[in-house]
């Protein structure tokens, strides 16, 4: 899951510039995504996820962690892109229900990246998903994700990358 976990904090750290929605509003006169989703953040986030995934692939023979899912280029790319697509989809829905940028939305804020990554895998590489994400692996992901999300957000807040600690 590291290729899915790294894109969001990287996007926050490296983001800025032109918003993905180009400042446009939806039919409800609310922003489509908001200023927090930028092309630079999207590019660097996906790039970081892919880079760490390829690093994992390269080091996999030396780690001898046979109980972990085997990464190949396809799932690495899908995990990295899916994480940020999931985050953008959550932001879209968040705007539709009237939540502002930075407002808390428990559960959705923690699991949007997992949902996006798994949907991308289910659509574009279902064989890998079914062969590698067993129930125990899924349970570990579901338990670790909110813990890691909270820790990274607190760190981001403390180093002034995020405006809120959630």
Contact map, one row per residue, 1 for C-alpha under 8 A:
1111100000000000000000000000000000000000000000000000000000000000000000000000001000000000000000000000000000000000000000000000000000000000000010000000000000000000000000
1111110000000000000000000000000000000000000000001001100000000000000000000000000000000000000000000000000000000000000000000000000000000000000000000000000000000000000000
1111111000000000000000000000000000000000000000011111100000000000000000000001101100000000000000000000000000000000000000000000000000000000000000000000000000000000000000
1111111000000000000000000000000000000000000000001000000000000000000000000000001111100000000000000000000000000000110010000000000000000000000000000000000000000000000000
1111111110000000000000000000000000000000000000001000000000000000000000000000000100100000000000000000000000000000100000000000000000000000000000000000000000000000000000
0111111111000000000000000000000000000000000010011000000000000000000000000000000100000000000000000000000000000000000000000000000000000000000000000000000000000000000000
0011111111100000000000000000000000000000010111111000000000000000000000000000000100110000000000000000000000000000000000000000000000000000000000000000000000000000000000
0000111111110000000000000000000000000000000010000000000000000000000000000000000000110010000000000000000000000000000000000000000000000000000000000000000000000000000000
0000111111111000000000000000000000000000000010000000000000000000000000000000000000000000000000000000000000000000000000000000000000000000000000000000000100010000000000
0000011111111110000000000000000000000000100110010000000000000000000000000000000000000000000000000000000000000000000000000000000000000000000000000000000000000000000000
0000001111111110000000000000000000000001111110000000000000000000000000000000000000000000000000000000000000000000000000000000000000000000000000000000000000000000000000
0000000111111110000000000000000000010000100000000000000000000000000000000000000000000000000000000000000000000000000000000000000000000000000000000000000000000000110000
0000000011111110000000000000000000000000100000000000000000000000000000000000000000000000000000000000000000000000000000000000000000000000000000000000000000000000100000
0000000001111111000000000000000000000001100110000000000000000000000000000000000000000000000000000000000000000000000000000000000000000000000000000000000000000000000000
0000000001111111100000000000000000011111110100000000000000000000000000000000000000000000000000000000000000000000000000000000000000000000000000000000000000000000000000
0000000000000111111000000000000000010111100000000000000000000000000000000000000000000000000000000000000000000000000000000000000000000000000000000000000000000000000000
0000000000000011111000000000000000000111000000000000000000000000000000000000000000000000000000000000000000000000000000000000000000000000000000000000000000000000000000
0000000000000001111101000000000000000111000000000000000000000000000000000000000000000000000000000000000000000000000000000000000000000000000000000000000000000000000000
0000000000000001111111100000000001111110000000000000000000000000000000000000000000000000000000000000000000000000000000000000000000000000000000000000000000000000000000
0000000000000000011111100000000010001110000000000000000000000000000000000000000000000000000000000000000000000000000000000000000000000000000000000000000000000000000000
0000000000000000001111110000001111001000000000000000000000000000000000000000000000000000000000000000000000000000000000000000000000000000000000000000000000000000000000
0000000000000000011111110000000000000000000000000000000000000000000000000000000000000000000000000000000000000000000000000000000000000000000000000000000000000000000000
0000000000000000001111111000001101100000000000000000000000000000000000000000000000000000000000000000000000000000000000000000000000000000000000000000000000000000000000
0000000000000000000011111100001100000000000000000000000000000000000000000000000000000000000000000000000000000000000000000000000000000000000000000000000000000000000000
0000000000000000000000111111111100000000000000000000000000000000000000000000000000000000000000000000000000000000000000000000000000000000000000000000000000000000000000
0000000000000000000000011111111100000000000000000000000000000000000000000000000000000000000000000000000000000000000000000000000000000000000000000000000000000000000000
0000000000000000000000001111110000000000000000000000000000000000000000000000000000000000000000000000000000000000000000000000000000000000000000000000000000000000000000
0000000000000000000000001111110000000000000000000000000000000000000000000000000000000000000000010000000000000000000000000000000000000000000000000000000000000000000000
0000000000000000000000001111111000000000000000000000000000000000000000000000000000000000000000000000000000000000000000000000000000000000000000000000000000000000000000
0000000000000000000000001111111100000000000000000000000000000000000000000000000000000000000000110000000000000000000000000000000000000000000000000000000000000000000000
0000000000000000000010111100111111000000000000000000000000000000000000000000000000000000000000100000000000000000000000000000000000000000000000000000000000000000000000
0000000000000000000010111100011111000000000000000000000000000000000000000000000000000000000100100000000000000000000000000000000000000000000000000000000000000000000000
0000000000000000000110000000001111111000000000000000000000000000000000000000000000000001001100100000000000000000000000000000000000000000000000000000000000000000000000
0000000000000000001010100000001111111000000000000000000000000000000000000000000000000000001000000000100000000000000000000000000000000000000000000000000000000000000000
0000000000000000001000100000000011111100000000000000000000000000000000000000000000000000000000000000000000000000000000000000000000000000000000000000000000000000000000
0000000000010011001000000000000011111100000000000000000000000000000000000000000000000000000000000000100000000000000000000000000000000000000000000000000000000000000000
0000000000000010001110000000000011111110110000000000000000000000000000000000000000000001000000000000000000000000000000000000000000000000000000000000000000000000000000
0000000000000011111100000000000000111111110000000000000000000000000000000000000000000000000000000000000000000000000000000000000000000000000000000000000000000000000000
0000000000000011111100000000000000001111111000000000000000000000000000000000000000000000000000000000000000000000000000000000000000000000000000000000000000000000000000
0000000000100111110000000000000000000111111100000000000000000000000000000000000000000000000000000000000000000000000000000000000000000000000000000000000000000000000000
0000000001111111000000000000000000001111111110000000000000000000000000000000000000000000000000000000000000000000000000000000000000000000000000000000000000000000000000
0000001000100010000000000000000000001111111111000000000000000000000000000000000000010000000000000000000000000000000000000000000000000000000000000000000000000000000000
0000000000100000000000000000000000000011111111100000000000000000000000000000000000000000000000000000000000000000000000000000000000000000000000000000000000000000000000
0000001001100110000000000000000000000001111111110000000000000000000000000000000000000000000000000000000000000000000000000000000000000000000000000000000000000000000000
0000011111100100000000000000000000000000111111111000000000000000000000000000000100010000000000000000000000000000000000000000000000000000000000000000000000000000000000
0000001000000000000000000000000000000000011111111100000000000000000000000000100110010000000000000000000000000000000000000000000000000000000000000000000000000000000000
0000001000000000000000000000000000000000001111111110000000000000000000000000000100000000000000000000000000000000000000000000000000000000000000000000000000000000000000
0010011001000000000000000000000000000000000111111111000000000000000000000000000100000000000000000000000000000000000000000000000000000000000000000000000000000000000000
0111111000000000000000000000000000000000000011111111100000000000000000000001101110000000000000000000000000000000000000000000000000000000000000000000000000000000000000
0010000000000000000000000000000000000000000001111111110000000000000000000001100100000000000000000000000000000000000000000000000000000000000000000000000000000000000000
0010000000000000000000000000000000000000000000111111111000000000000000000000000000000000000000000000000000000000000000000000000000000000000000000000000000000000000000
0110000000000000000000000000000000000000000000011111111100000000000000000000000000000000000000000000000000000000000000000000000000000000000000000000000000000000000000
0110000000000000000000000000000000000000000000001111111110000000000000101001000000000000000000000000000000000000000000000000000000000000000000000000000000000000000000
0000000000000000000000000000000000000000000000000111111111000000000000001001000000000000000000000000000000000000000000000000000000000000000000000000000000000000000000
0000000000000000000000000000000000000000000000000011111111100000000000000000000000000000000000000000000000000000000000000000000000000000000000000000000000000000000000
0000000000000000000000000000000000000000000000000001111111110000000000100000000000000000000000000000000000000000000000000000000000000000000000000000000000000000000000
0000000000000000000000000000000000000000000000000000111111111000000000110000000000000000000000000000000000000000000000000000000000000000000000000000000000000000000000
0000000000000000000000000000000000000000000000000000011111111000000000000000000000000000000000000000000000000000000000000000000000000000000000000000000000000000000000
0000000000000000000000000000000000000000000000000000001111111110000000000000000000000000000000000000000000000000000000000000000000000000000000000000000000000000000000
0000000000000000000000000000000000000000000000000000000111111111100000000000000000000000000000000000000000000000000000000000000000000000000000000000000000000000000000
0000000000000000000000000000000000000000000000000000000011111111000000000000000000000000000000000000000000000000000000000000000000000000000000000000000000000000000000
0000000000000000000000000000000000000000000000000000000000111111000000000000000000000000000000000000000000000000000000000000000000000000000000000000000000000000000000
0000000000000000000000000000000000000000000000000000000000111111100000000000000000000000000000000000000000000000000000000000000000000000000000000000000000000000000000
0000000000000000000000000000000000000000000000000000000000011111110000000000000000000000000000000000000000000000000000000000000000000000000000000000000000000000000000
0000000000000000000000000000000000000000000000000000000000010011111100000000000000000000000000000000000000000000000000000000000000000000000000000000000000000000000000
0000000000000000000000000000000000000000000000000000000000000001111111000000000000000000000000000000000000000000000000000000000000000000000000000000000000000000000000
0000000000000000000000000000000000000000000000000000000000000000111110000000000000000000000000000000000000000000000000000000000000000000000000000000000000000000000000
0000000000000000000000000000000000000000000000000000000000000000111111000000000000000000000000000000000000000000000000000000000000010000000000000000000000000000000000
0000000000000000000000000000000000000000000000000000000000000000011111100000000000000000000000000000000000000000000000000000000000011000000000000000000000000000000000
0000000000000000000000000000000000000000000000000000000000000000010111110000000000000000000000000000000000000000000000000000000000010000000000000000000000000000000000
0000000000000000000000000000000000000000000000000000100110000000000011111011000000000000000000000000000000000000000000000000000000000000000000000000000000000000000000
0000000000000000000000000000000000000000000000000000000010000000000001111111000000000000000000000000000000000000000000000000000000000000000000000000000000000000000000
0000000000000000000000000000000000000000000000000000110000000000000000111111100000000000000000000000000000000000000000000000000000000000000000000000000000000000000000
0000000000000000000000000000000000000000000000000000000000000000000000011111110000000000000000000000000000000000000000000000100000000000000000000000000000000000000000
0000000000000000000000000000000000000000000000000000000000000000000000111111111000000000000000000000000000000000000000001000100100000000000000000000000000000000000000
0010000000000000000000000000000000000000000000001100110000000000000000111111111100000000000000000000000000000000000000000000000000000000000000000000000000000000000000
0010000000000000000000000000000000000000000001001100000000000000000000001111111110000000000000000000000000000000000000000000000000000000000000000000000000000000000000
0000000000000000000000000000000000000000000000000000000000000000000000000111111111000000000000000000000000000000000010011001000000000000000000000000000000000000000000
1011000000000000000000000000000000000000000000001000000000000000000000000011111111100000000000000000000000000000000111011000000000000000000000000000000000000000000000
0011111000000000000000000000000000000000000011111100000000000000000000000001111111110000000000000000000000000000000010000000000000000000000000000000000000000000000000
0001000000000000000000000000000000000000000001001000000000000000000000000000111111111000000000000000000000000000000010000000000000000000000000000000000000000000000000
0001000000000000000000000000000000000000000000000000000000000000000000000000011111111100000000000000000000000000101111110000000000000000000000000000000000000000000000
0001101100000000000000000000000000000000000000000000000000000000000000000000001111111110000000000000000000000001111110000000000000000000000000000000000000000000000000
0000001100000000000000000000000000000000010011000000000000000000000000000000000111111111000000000000000000000000100100000000000000000000000000000000000000000000000000
0000000000000000000000000000000000000000000000000000000000000000000000000000000011111111100000000000000000000000100110000000000000000000000000000000000000000000000000
0000000000000000000000000000000000000000000000000000000000000000000000000000000001111111110000000000000000000001111110000000000000000000000000000000000000000000000000
0000000100000000000000000000000000000000000000000000000000000000000000000000000000111111111000000000000000001001100100000000000000000000000000000000000000000000000000
0000000000000000000000000000000010001000000000000000000000000000000000000000000000011111111100000000000000000000000000000000000000000000000000000000000000000000000000
0000000000000000000000000000000000000000000000000000000000000000000000000000000000001111111110000000000000000001000000000000000000000000000000000000000000000000000000
0000000000000000000000000000000000000000000000000000000000000000000000000000000000000111111111000000000000011001000000000000000000000000000000000000000000000000000000
0000000000000000000000000000000011000000000000000000000000000000000000000000000000000011111111100000000000000000000000000000000000000000000000000000000000000000000000
0000000000000000000000000000000110000000000000000000000000000000000000000000000000000001111111110000000000000000000000000000000000000000000000000000000000000000000000
0000000000000000000000000000000000000000000000000000000000000000000000000000000000000000111111111000000000000000000000000000000000000000000000000000000000000000000000
0000000000000000000000000000000000000000000000000000000000000000000000000000000000000000011111111111000000000000000000000000000000000000000000000000000000000000000000
0000000000000000000000000000011110000000000000000000000000000000000000000000000000000000001111111111000000000000000000000000000000000000000000000000000000000000000000
0000000000000000000000000001010000000000000000000000000000000000000000000000000000000000000111111110000000000000000000000000000000000000000000000000000000000000000000
0000000000000000000000000000000000000000000000000000000000000000000000000000000000000000000011111110000000000000000000000000000000000000000000000000000000000000000000
0000000000000000000000000000000000000000000000000000000000000000000000000000000000000000000001111111000000000000000000000000000000000000000000000000000000000000000000
0000000000000000000000000000000000000000000000000000000000000000000000000000000000000000000001111111101000000000000000000000000000000000000000000000000000000000000000
0000000000000000000000000000000000000000000000000000000000000000000000000000000000000000000001100111111000000000000000000000000000000000000000000000000000000000000000
0000000000000000000000000000000001010000000000000000000000000000000000000000000000000000000000000011111000000000000000000000000000000000000000000000000000000000000000
0000000000000000000000000000000000000000000000000000000000000000000000000000000000000000000000000001111100000000000000000000000000000000000000000000000000000000001100
0000000000000000000000000000000000000000000000000000000000000000000000000000000000000000000000000011111110000000000000000000000000000000000000000000000000000000000000
0000000000000000000000000000000000000000000000000000000000000000000000000000000000000000000000000000011111001000000000000000000000000000000000000000000000000000000001
0000000000000000000000000000000000000000000000000000000000000000000000000000000000000000000000000000001111111000000000000000000000000000000000000000000000000000000000
0000000000000000000000000000000000000000000000000000000000000000000000000000000000000000000000000000000111111100000000000000000000000000000000000000000000000000000000
0000000000000000000000000000000000000000000000000000000000000000000000000000000000000000000000000000000011111110000000000000000000000000000000000000000000000000000000
0000000000000000000000000000000000000000000000000000000000000000000000000000000000000000010000000000000011111111000000000000000000000000000000000000000000000000000000
0000000000000000000000000000000000000000000000000000000000000000000000000000000000000010010000000000000111111111000000000000000000000000000000000000000000000000000000
0000000000000000000000000000000000000000000000000000000000000000000000000000000000000000000000000000000001111111100000000000000000000000000000001100100000000000000000
0000000000000000000000000000000000000000000000000000000000000000000000000000000000000000000000000000000000111111111000000000000000000000000000001100000000000000000000
0000000000000000000000000000000000000000000000000000000000000000000000000000000000100110110000000000000000011111111100000000000000000000000000000000000000000000000000
0001100000000000000000000000000000000000000000000000000000000000000000000000000001111110000000000000000000000111111110000000000000000000000000000000000000000000000000
0001000000000000000000000000000000000000000000000000000000000000000000000000000000100100000000000000000000000011111111000000000000000000000000000000000000000000000000
0000000000000000000000000000000000000000000000000000000000000000000000000000000001100100000000000000000000000011111111100000000000000000000000000000000000000000000000
0000000000000000000000000000000000000000000000000000000000000000000000000000001001111110000000000000000000000001111111110000000000000000000000000000000000000000000000
0001000000000000000000000000000000000000000000000000000000000000000000000000011111101100000000000000000000000000111111111000000000000000000000000000000000000000000000
0000000000000000000000000000000000000000000000000000000000000000000000000000001001000000000000000000000000000000011111111100000010000000000000000000000000000000000000
0000000000000000000000000000000000000000000000000000000000000000000000000000000001000000000000000000000000000000001111111110000000000000000000000000000000000000000000
0000000000000000000000000000000000000000000000000000000000000000000000000000011001000000000000000000000000000000000111111111100000000000000000000000000000000000000000
0000000000000000000000000000000000000000000000000000000000000000000000000010011000000000000000000000000000000000000011111111110110000000000000000000000000000000000000
0000000000000000000000000000000000000000000000000000000000000000000000000000000000000000000000000000000000000000000001111111110010000000000000000000000000000000000000
0000000000000000000000000000000000000000000000000000000000000000000000000000000000000000000000000000000000000000000000111111110000000000000000000000000000000000000000
0000000000000000000000000000000000000000000000000000000000000000000000000000010000000000000000000000000000000000000000011111110000000000000000000000000000000000000000
0000000000000000000000000000000000000000000000000000000000000000000000000110000000000000000000000000000000000000000000011111111110000000000000000000000000000000000000
0000000000000000000000000000000000000000000000000000000000000000000000000000000000000000000000000000000000000000000000001111111111000000000000000000000000000000000000
0000000000000000000000000000000000000000000000000000000000000000000000000000000000000000000000000000000000000000000000000000111111100000000000000000000000000000000000
0000000000000000000000000000000000000000000000000000000000000000000000000010000000000000000000000000000000000000000000001000111111110000000000000000000000000000000000
0000000000000000000000000000000000000000000000000000000000000000000000000000000000000000000000000000000000000000000001001100111111111000000000000000000000000000000000
0000000000000000000000000000000000000000000000000000000000000000000000000000000000000000000000000000000000000000000000000000011111111100000000000000000000000000000000
0000000000000000000000000000000000000000000000000000000000000000000000000000000000000000000000000000000000000000000000000000001111111100000000000000000000000000000000
0000000000000000000000000000000000000000000000000000000000000000000111000000000000000000000000000000000000000000000000000000000111111100000000000000000000000000000000
0000000000000000000000000000000000000000000000000000000000000000000010000000000000000000000000000000000000000000000000000000000011111110110000000000000000000000000000
0000000000000000000000000000000000000000000000000000000000000000000000000000000000000000000000000000000000000000000000000000000001111111110000000000000000000000000000
0000000000000000000000000000000000000000000000000000000000000000000000000000000000000000000000000000000000000000000000000000000000001111111000000000000000000000000000
0000000000000000000000000000000000000000000000000000000000000000000000000000000000000000000000000000000000000000000000000000000000000111111100000000000000000000000000
0000000000000000000000000000000000000000000000000000000000000000000000000000000000000000000000000000000000000000000000000000000000001111111110000000000000000000000000
0000000000000000000000000000000000000000000000000000000000000000000000000000000000000000000000000000000000000000000000000000000000001111111111000000000000000000000000
0000000000000000000000000000000000000000000000000000000000000000000000000000000000000000000000000000000000000000000000000000000000000011111111100000000000000000000000
0000000000000000000000000000000000000000000000000000000000000000000000000000000000000000000000000000000000000000000000000000000000000001111111110000000000000000000000
1000000000000000000000000000000000000000000000000000000000000000000000000000000000000000000000000000000000000000000000000000000000000000111111111000000000000000000000
0000000000000000000000000000000000000000000000000000000000000000000000000000000000000000000000000000000000000000000000000000000000000000011111111100000000000000000000
0000000000000000000000000000000000000000000000000000000000000000000000000000000000000000000000000000000000000000000000000000000000000000001111111110000000000000000000
0000000000000000000000000000000000000000000000000000000000000000000000000000000000000000000000000000000000000000000000000000000000000000000111111111000000000000000000
0000000000000000000000000000000000000000000000000000000000000000000000000000000000000000000000000000000000000110000000000000000000000000000011111111100000000000000000
0000000000000000000000000000000000000000000000000000000000000000000000000000000000000000000000000000000000000110000000000000000000000000000001111111110000000000000000
0000000000000000000000000000000000000000000000000000000000000000000000000000000000000000000000000000000000000000000000000000000000000000000000111111111000000000000000
0000000000000000000000000000000000000000000000000000000000000000000000000000000000000000000000000000000000000000000000000000000000000000000000011111111100000000000000
0000000000000000000000000000000000000000000000000000000000000000000000000000000000000000000000000000000000000100000000000000000000000000000000001111111110000000000000
0000000000000000000000000000000000000000000000000000000000000000000000000000000000000000000000000000000000000000000000000000000000000000000000000111111111000000000011
0000000000000000000000000000000000000000000000000000000000000000000000000000000000000000000000000000000000000000000000000000000000000000000000000011111111100000000000
0000000010000000000000000000000000000000000000000000000000000000000000000000000000000000000000000000000000000000000000000000000000000000000000000001111111110000000000
0000000000000000000000000000000000000000000000000000000000000000000000000000000000000000000000000000000000000000000000000000000000000000000000000000111111111000010111
0000000000000000000000000000000000000000000000000000000000000000000000000000000000000000000000000000000000000000000000000000000000000000000000000000011111111100000011
0000000000000000000000000000000000000000000000000000000000000000000000000000000000000000000000000000000000000000000000000000000000000000000000000000001111111110000010
0000000010000000000000000000000000000000000000000000000000000000000000000000000000000000000000000000000000000000000000000000000000000000000000000000000111111111110010
0000000000000000000000000000000000000000000000000000000000000000000000000000000000000000000000000000000000000000000000000000000000000000000000000000000011111111111110
0000000000000000000000000000000000000000000000000000000000000000000000000000000000000000000000000000000000000000000000000000000000000000000000000000000001111111110010
0000000000000000000000000000000000000000000000000000000000000000000000000000000000000000000000000000000000000000000000000000000000000000000000000000000000111111110000
0000000000000000000000000000000000000000000000000000000000000000000000000000000000000000000000000000000000000000000000000000000000000000000000000000000000011111111000
0000000000011000000000000000000000000000000000000000000000000000000000000000000000000000000000000000000000000000000000000000000000000000000000000000000000011111111000
0000000000010000000000000000000000000000000000000000000000000000000000000000000000000000000000000000000000000000000000000000000000000000000000000000000010011111111110
0000000000000000000000000000000000000000000000000000000000000000000000000000000000000000000000000000010000000000000000000000000000000000000000000000000000001001111110
0000000000000000000000000000000000000000000000000000000000000000000000000000000000000000000000000000010000000000000000000000000000000000000000000000000010001000011111
0000000000000000000000000000000000000000000000000000000000000000000000000000000000000000000000000000000000000000000000000000000000000000000000000000010011111100011111
0000000000000000000000000000000000000000000000000000000000000000000000000000000000000000000000000000000100000000000000000000000000000000000000000000010011000000000111
